[in-house]
Amino acid sequence: MRNFSLLMFLALALVGTAHAGAANAPWQNARQMIVVTTTDWNANHGTLRAFERDGDGWREVRAAAPVTIGKRGAGWGTGLNLPQPSGPMKREGDNRSPAGVFRIGTAFGYAAHAATALPYRALSATDWCMDVSGSAHYNRIVDAKVVGAAAVQGSSEPMRRDLHADGDQRYRLGFVIEHNAQAVPEGGSCIFAHLWKSPDDATAGCTAMAPPVMQSLLAWLKPQDHPVFVLLPQAEYERLRASWRLPAIDGGGAR
Protein backbone atom coordinates (compact mmCIF):
# COMPACT_ATOMS: atom_id res chain seq x y z
CA MET A 1 0.00 0.00 0.00
CA ARG A 2 2.83 2.42 0.84
CA ASN A 3 4.57 1.80 -2.50
CA PHE A 4 1.31 2.23 -4.39
CA SER A 5 0.51 5.51 -2.63
CA LEU A 6 4.02 6.81 -3.34
CA LEU A 7 3.77 5.89 -7.02
CA MET A 8 0.40 7.60 -7.34
CA PHE A 9 1.59 10.72 -5.52
CA LEU A 10 4.64 10.98 -7.76
CA ALA A 11 2.50 10.52 -10.87
CA LEU A 12 0.08 13.22 -9.76
CA ALA A 13 2.94 15.53 -8.85
CA LEU A 14 4.49 14.96 -12.28
CA VAL A 15 1.22 15.84 -13.98
CA GLY A 16 1.00 18.99 -11.90
CA THR A 17 4.62 20.12 -12.31
CA ALA A 18 4.83 23.79 -13.38
CA HIS A 19 1.10 24.20 -12.74
CA ALA A 20 1.18 25.47 -9.19
CA GLY A 21 -1.59 28.02 -9.77
CA ALA A 22 -5.00 27.56 -11.32
CA ALA A 23 -4.23 30.25 -13.91
CA ASN A 24 -1.55 27.94 -15.33
CA ALA A 25 -3.39 24.64 -14.84
CA PRO A 26 -3.67 22.39 -17.91
CA TRP A 27 -7.45 22.78 -18.11
CA GLN A 28 -7.50 26.57 -18.25
CA ASN A 29 -7.83 26.47 -22.04
CA ALA A 30 -10.98 24.35 -21.72
CA ARG A 31 -14.10 25.94 -23.15
CA GLN A 32 -16.34 22.96 -22.40
CA MET A 33 -16.64 21.27 -19.02
CA ILE A 34 -18.73 18.34 -17.79
CA VAL A 35 -19.15 18.48 -14.01
CA VAL A 36 -20.34 15.59 -11.83
CA THR A 37 -20.88 16.24 -8.13
CA THR A 38 -21.79 13.76 -5.40
CA THR A 39 -22.96 14.25 -1.84
CA ASP A 40 -19.78 12.72 -0.34
CA TRP A 41 -16.86 10.39 -1.07
CA ASN A 42 -18.93 7.24 -0.62
CA ALA A 43 -22.02 8.25 -2.61
CA ASN A 44 -22.53 6.20 -5.78
CA HIS A 45 -25.04 8.54 -7.41
CA GLY A 46 -24.44 12.11 -8.55
CA THR A 47 -25.57 15.01 -10.69
CA LEU A 48 -24.11 15.89 -14.10
CA ARG A 49 -24.02 19.41 -15.52
CA ALA A 50 -22.45 20.76 -18.71
CA PHE A 51 -20.90 24.22 -19.11
CA GLU A 52 -19.40 26.40 -21.81
CA ARG A 53 -16.92 29.15 -21.11
CA ASP A 54 -18.56 32.55 -21.48
CA GLY A 55 -15.85 35.21 -21.32
CA ASP A 56 -14.14 34.75 -17.98
CA GLY A 57 -17.02 32.72 -16.54
CA TRP A 58 -19.12 29.67 -17.29
CA ARG A 59 -22.62 29.24 -18.70
CA GLU A 60 -24.68 26.12 -18.04
CA VAL A 61 -25.90 24.67 -21.34
CA ARG A 62 -28.09 21.71 -20.41
CA ALA A 63 -30.39 20.66 -17.63
CA ALA A 64 -28.80 18.83 -14.71
CA ALA A 65 -29.13 15.05 -15.03
CA PRO A 66 -28.70 12.11 -12.64
CA VAL A 67 -25.75 9.74 -13.06
CA THR A 68 -24.38 6.70 -11.28
CA ILE A 69 -20.70 6.27 -10.42
CA GLY A 70 -18.57 3.65 -8.68
CA LYS A 71 -20.26 1.31 -6.20
CA ARG A 72 -18.00 2.60 -3.40
CA GLY A 73 -18.12 6.24 -4.46
CA ALA A 74 -15.07 8.22 -5.57
CA GLY A 75 -11.34 8.52 -4.85
CA TRP A 76 -8.64 10.86 -6.12
CA GLY A 77 -7.54 9.84 -9.59
CA THR A 78 -4.54 10.69 -11.76
CA GLY A 79 -5.63 13.49 -14.05
CA LEU A 80 -4.75 17.14 -14.65
CA ASN A 81 -4.94 18.36 -11.06
CA LEU A 82 -2.26 18.53 -8.38
CA PRO A 83 -2.27 15.95 -5.56
CA GLN A 84 -4.80 16.63 -2.82
CA PRO A 85 -4.38 15.76 0.88
CA SER A 86 -7.95 14.73 1.69
CA GLY A 87 -10.11 11.78 0.74
CA PRO A 88 -9.38 8.26 -0.55
CA MET A 89 -7.16 7.52 -3.54
CA LYS A 90 -8.38 5.59 -6.57
CA ARG A 91 -6.73 2.24 -7.23
CA GLU A 92 -7.36 -0.76 -9.46
CA GLY A 93 -10.42 -2.82 -8.53
CA ASP A 94 -11.65 -0.59 -5.70
CA ASN A 95 -15.02 0.17 -7.31
CA ARG A 96 -14.44 3.92 -6.93
CA SER A 97 -14.70 6.49 -9.71
CA PRO A 98 -11.67 8.78 -10.09
CA ALA A 99 -12.13 12.29 -8.69
CA GLY A 100 -10.40 15.31 -10.19
CA VAL A 101 -10.11 16.98 -13.59
CA PHE A 102 -9.56 14.81 -16.66
CA ARG A 103 -9.26 15.23 -20.39
CA ILE A 104 -12.04 13.70 -22.48
CA GLY A 105 -10.72 11.18 -24.96
CA THR A 106 -12.11 9.06 -27.77
CA ALA A 107 -15.81 8.33 -28.12
CA PHE A 108 -16.81 4.73 -28.80
CA GLY A 109 -19.84 2.61 -29.56
CA TYR A 110 -21.30 -0.45 -31.18
CA ALA A 111 -22.41 1.35 -34.37
CA ALA A 112 -20.14 2.14 -37.30
CA HIS A 113 -20.65 5.88 -36.76
CA ALA A 114 -21.95 8.24 -34.08
CA ALA A 115 -23.21 11.83 -34.08
CA THR A 116 -20.14 13.43 -32.49
CA ALA A 117 -17.16 15.59 -33.42
CA LEU A 118 -14.95 13.58 -31.05
CA PRO A 119 -12.67 10.94 -32.55
CA TYR A 120 -14.86 7.83 -32.64
CA ARG A 121 -13.93 4.15 -32.33
CA ALA A 122 -16.42 1.66 -33.77
CA LEU A 123 -15.95 -1.28 -31.44
CA SER A 124 -15.38 -4.80 -32.71
CA ALA A 125 -15.81 -8.19 -31.08
CA THR A 126 -12.04 -8.36 -30.54
CA ASP A 127 -11.67 -4.99 -28.78
CA TRP A 128 -10.73 -5.19 -25.10
CA CYS A 129 -9.70 -2.66 -22.47
CA MET A 130 -6.76 -4.04 -20.52
CA ASP A 131 -7.40 -3.88 -16.78
CA VAL A 132 -4.54 -6.21 -15.77
CA SER A 133 -1.91 -4.13 -13.98
CA GLY A 134 1.57 -4.80 -15.27
CA SER A 135 0.42 -5.56 -18.80
CA ALA A 136 2.17 -3.67 -21.59
CA HIS A 137 -1.33 -2.56 -22.65
CA TYR A 138 -2.61 -1.61 -19.19
CA ASN A 139 -5.36 1.03 -19.34
CA ARG A 140 -5.64 0.92 -23.13
CA ILE A 141 -8.32 -0.28 -25.53
CA VAL A 142 -6.66 -2.73 -27.91
CA ASP A 143 -7.74 -5.08 -30.67
CA ALA A 144 -6.79 -8.69 -29.98
CA LYS A 145 -6.43 -9.23 -33.73
CA VAL A 146 -3.62 -6.67 -33.68
CA VAL A 147 -1.88 -7.29 -30.35
CA GLY A 148 -2.61 -11.03 -30.16
CA ALA A 149 -4.98 -12.99 -27.97
CA ALA A 150 -2.27 -13.62 -25.35
CA ALA A 151 -1.87 -9.86 -24.83
CA VAL A 152 -5.45 -9.48 -23.57
CA GLN A 153 -5.40 -12.62 -21.44
CA GLY A 154 -7.08 -11.96 -18.09
CA SER A 155 -8.88 -8.77 -19.07
CA SER A 156 -12.41 -8.46 -17.68
CA GLU A 157 -13.34 -5.61 -20.06
CA PRO A 158 -14.65 -6.77 -23.44
CA MET A 159 -15.76 -3.59 -25.19
CA ARG A 160 -18.49 -5.31 -27.19
CA ARG A 161 -20.49 -6.24 -24.12
CA ASP A 162 -23.50 -7.00 -26.27
CA LEU A 163 -21.54 -9.92 -27.76
CA HIS A 164 -19.61 -11.03 -24.66
CA ALA A 165 -21.99 -10.20 -21.79
CA ASP A 166 -25.51 -11.36 -22.70
CA GLY A 167 -26.48 -8.40 -24.84
CA ASP A 168 -25.32 -5.72 -22.39
CA GLN A 169 -25.88 -2.25 -23.91
CA ARG A 170 -23.79 -0.15 -21.51
CA TYR A 171 -20.96 0.43 -24.00
CA ARG A 172 -23.30 1.07 -26.93
CA LEU A 173 -22.27 4.71 -26.59
CA GLY A 174 -19.61 6.30 -24.44
CA PHE A 175 -16.33 8.16 -24.23
CA VAL A 176 -13.00 7.71 -22.47
CA ILE A 177 -12.26 9.68 -19.29
CA GLU A 178 -8.47 9.99 -19.36
CA HIS A 179 -7.64 8.80 -15.85
CA ASN A 180 -4.15 7.38 -15.23
CA ALA A 181 -2.93 8.15 -18.73
CA GLN A 182 0.59 7.28 -17.55
CA ALA A 183 -0.63 3.74 -16.74
CA VAL A 184 0.82 3.75 -13.21
CA PRO A 185 0.58 0.13 -11.97
CA GLU A 186 -2.54 -0.48 -9.84
CA GLY A 187 -3.61 3.12 -10.48
CA GLY A 188 -6.94 2.18 -12.04
CA SER A 189 -7.95 1.56 -15.63
CA CYS A 190 -10.70 1.59 -18.23
CA ILE A 191 -12.59 4.61 -16.91
CA PHE A 192 -15.41 5.67 -19.19
CA ALA A 193 -18.61 7.64 -19.36
CA HIS A 194 -21.18 5.18 -20.70
CA LEU A 195 -24.86 4.25 -20.67
CA TRP A 196 -26.36 3.02 -17.44
CA LYS A 197 -27.96 -0.37 -16.92
CA SER A 198 -30.61 1.39 -14.84
CA PRO A 199 -30.84 4.52 -12.65
CA ASP A 200 -30.27 2.27 -9.62
CA ASP A 201 -27.18 0.39 -10.81
CA ALA A 202 -23.82 1.82 -9.76
CA THR A 203 -20.64 1.01 -11.72
CA ALA A 204 -17.20 -0.47 -11.18
CA GLY A 205 -15.64 3.01 -11.48
CA CYS A 206 -17.14 4.65 -14.55
CA THR A 207 -19.85 7.33 -14.78
CA ALA A 208 -23.11 6.07 -16.27
CA MET A 209 -26.14 7.95 -17.55
CA ALA A 210 -29.34 7.68 -19.57
CA PRO A 211 -28.98 7.33 -23.37
CA PRO A 212 -30.48 10.77 -24.20
CA VAL A 213 -27.96 12.46 -21.88
CA MET A 214 -25.04 10.66 -23.54
CA GLN A 215 -26.34 11.44 -27.03
CA SER A 216 -26.67 15.11 -26.11
CA LEU A 217 -23.14 15.28 -24.68
CA LEU A 218 -21.56 13.54 -27.67
CA ALA A 219 -23.31 15.89 -30.08
CA TRP A 220 -22.14 18.90 -28.04
CA LEU A 221 -18.50 18.02 -27.31
CA LYS A 222 -15.89 19.56 -29.62
CA PRO A 223 -12.18 18.62 -29.52
CA GLN A 224 -11.15 22.16 -30.46
CA ASP A 225 -12.78 23.39 -27.23
CA HIS A 226 -10.46 21.17 -25.14
CA PRO A 227 -13.30 19.61 -23.11
CA VAL A 228 -12.65 18.27 -19.63
CA PHE A 229 -14.53 16.04 -17.20
CA VAL A 230 -14.68 16.98 -13.51
CA LEU A 231 -15.90 14.67 -10.74
CA LEU A 232 -15.85 15.79 -7.10
CA PRO A 233 -17.83 15.41 -3.89
CA GLN A 234 -19.77 18.61 -3.26
CA ALA A 235 -17.64 19.74 -0.30
CA GLU A 236 -14.41 19.28 -2.28
CA TYR A 237 -15.93 21.07 -5.24
CA GLU A 238 -16.79 24.10 -3.12
CA ARG A 239 -13.36 24.05 -1.46
CA LEU A 240 -11.53 24.01 -4.79
CA ARG A 241 -13.93 25.93 -7.01
CA ALA A 242 -12.34 29.37 -6.82
CA SER A 243 -8.70 28.25 -7.02
CA TRP A 244 -9.45 25.81 -9.86
CA ARG A 245 -11.77 28.33 -11.58
CA LEU A 246 -14.65 25.90 -11.81
CA PRO A 247 -18.26 26.93 -12.45
CA ALA A 248 -20.17 28.05 -9.37
CA ILE A 249 -23.08 25.68 -8.94
CA ASP A 250 -26.08 27.37 -7.34
CA GLY A 251 -29.06 25.05 -7.16
CA GLY A 252 -29.71 24.07 -10.77
CA GLY A 253 -27.58 26.82 -12.28
CA ALA A 254 -24.15 28.39 -12.32
CA ARG A 255 -22.42 31.73 -12.38
N, C-alpha and C positions, 0 to 999 in steps of 0.2 A: 504493500500500500504506500509506503514512504517513497519508494522508487517511482511508482506511478505518479504520485502527486508532484514530485520534483520534475519529472518529464513534462507533465502537463503545464506546470507553472512556467518552465523554461520556454515551452512552445508558445504560450500566451504572451510571455514577455517579448519573445522574438517578433511576434506579430505586431506588438504594440511599440516596438523600438522606434524612436524618433517621432512618436505621436503622443507626446505627454499631455497635450492640451486638446480639447474637443475641436478647436478651430483647425487643427492639423490632422484630425483623425481620418482614417481611410474612407469613411462613409460621408464625409462632408461634401462630396460632389454628387451625392445621391439626390435625385429629384423625385423619386418614388420610394415609398416606404410602406411595408406591411408591418403592422404592429399587433402582436398577440399579448394580452395581459391575462394573468391568472390571480386568484385571490391570495395564494401563498405558494411556497415551494412545493407543497405536496398535493396541490389541486391538480386533477387530471382533465378539467374542462376550463375553457377560457373564452375570451372575446377577441375577435379579429376585426381590425379597422385598416383602411387603406388611405394613404395621404399622398398628395403631390406638393412639392415645394412651391410656395407662392411668395416670391420676393425673398425676404429673410425668414419667413414663417412657413407654416404648413396649412394646407386646406384639406379637409376630409372629403373624399370623393365617392364613398359608397356607404350604405348603411352598415352598422355594426352587425356582425354575424357570429353565432356560436361555433366553437371548434372543440375538438378533443385533442389532448396531447398524451404524453407518456403515462402509463398506468400509475407510476409512482411520482408523477409531477415533473419538476424541472431541476436541472443542475447546470452550473456554469460550463459552457462549452468552449471550444477553441474556434474563435471567429476573428472579428476585426477589433474587438475591444481589448483594453488592458486587463490584466488579472484583477480580480475583485476579492476582498478578504472575507466576505460573508456568504453563507449558503453552501449547499453541497456542490460537488464537482461531478460533471458527467463522465461516465466511463462505460466501456463496452458491456452490454447485457444488463444494465441497471434499470431498464424500463423508465428512464427519465429523458425528457426532451431537452436539448441543449438550450441554455439561456444565453443571451447576449445579442450581438449584432453580426449578421452574416450576409455575405453576398448571395444572390439568387443565381443559380446555375441553369443547366439545361432543363427544358420541359421534356416530358415523356408521355407515352400513352400506347394503347393497344392499336389505335387506328394508324393508317399510313400518314395522315396529316392531321394537324390541329390548328384551330383559329388562334394563333399567337405569333408575335414577332420574336419571341425567344427562340434560340436554337432548339430544335425539336428532334428527339430520338424516337423513332417508331420501333417499339420493342418487339423482339423475336422470341421464339420459344427457347433459344439458347442464350439469352441475356440473363446474367446474374449480377447481383451486387455482392461483393466479397466482404463478409463480416467476420472472417477468421483473422484475428490479430496475428501479425507476423508474416502473413502472406505478402508476396510481392505486389499483389493487386488489392491489398486491404483498402477499403473505403472507396472502391471504384466500381462502376458498372462495366462489365466486360462481356464479350461474346465468346462462349466456350468453343465455337467453331474457329475462332481466331487464336485464343490463348491456349486451347486444349482443355479437354475435360478434366484432366488431373489438376489444372490450375484453379478450378472452382470447387474442388473436392471439399466438402464440409460446409459450404455456404448454405445458410437457411433462408436466403433471399432470392428466389426466382422472381424475375421482374414480370414475366407473364403469369401472374397468379391465376388468371382464368384458366390456363392450361395445366398448371401444376398444383393448384390449391382449390379444386372443386368449384371452378367457375368464379372465384373471388374477383370482384370488380374494383377493389381499392386502388390499384395502380392503372386503371383505365385512363386516368388523367392525373398529372401531377408535375411537380418540378423539384429539382435538387436544392436543398438548403446546404450551403457549403460550410458545414461544420467539419473540423479536423482535416482541413485540406492538406496538411502536412503528413497525414496518416501516422500520427504518433501512436505507437502500440498501446492497445487497450483504451484508446481515447474515445472510442465510439465511432460508429460507421453507419452508412446507408440512411442518412437523415433526409426525409422528404416532406413536402406538403403533398397530400394525396386525398382521395375521396374517403369518406368515412363509411364504415360498415353500417353504423346506425348512430344517432345522436348520443346513445348511451355507452358506446364501445370506445374505451380509451385505446391507446396505441402502445407499441414497444419503444417509442421515442420520437416518432414523427408527429406532425400536426395534420389532423384530418378534418374535413369539412364536407358540406353538402355539394353535390355536383354543380348547381347553378352558381354557387360562390366561386368554385374553382374555375368554371368557364369564364366568369366575369373577370377574375384576376388575370387569367392567361391572355384574354383579349386586351387587357389594359396595360400589362407590363411591357416595357420597351427597353432593350439593352442599352440604348444610347442615353437613357436616363439613369443608368447605374443603380438599379433598384436593389434595396436591401430588405432583409427580413429581421425583425426584432421580436424577441420573446423574453418577457420578464414578469416576475410577480409584481403586483401593483405597488407594493411598498418600495421595491427596488427601482421600479420605473420612476416613481416620484422622487426618490433620492437622487437618481442620476439624470433626470430629464433636462435640467438646465445645463449641466456641464457637458452632456452629450448632445445637446441641442435637438432633443426629440420633441415631437408634437405634444402639446399640453392637452391631455384628455380631460374633458369636463362633461360628465354625464355621457351623452351620446355624441358629443362634438369635440372640437379641438380649437386651439387658438395659437 
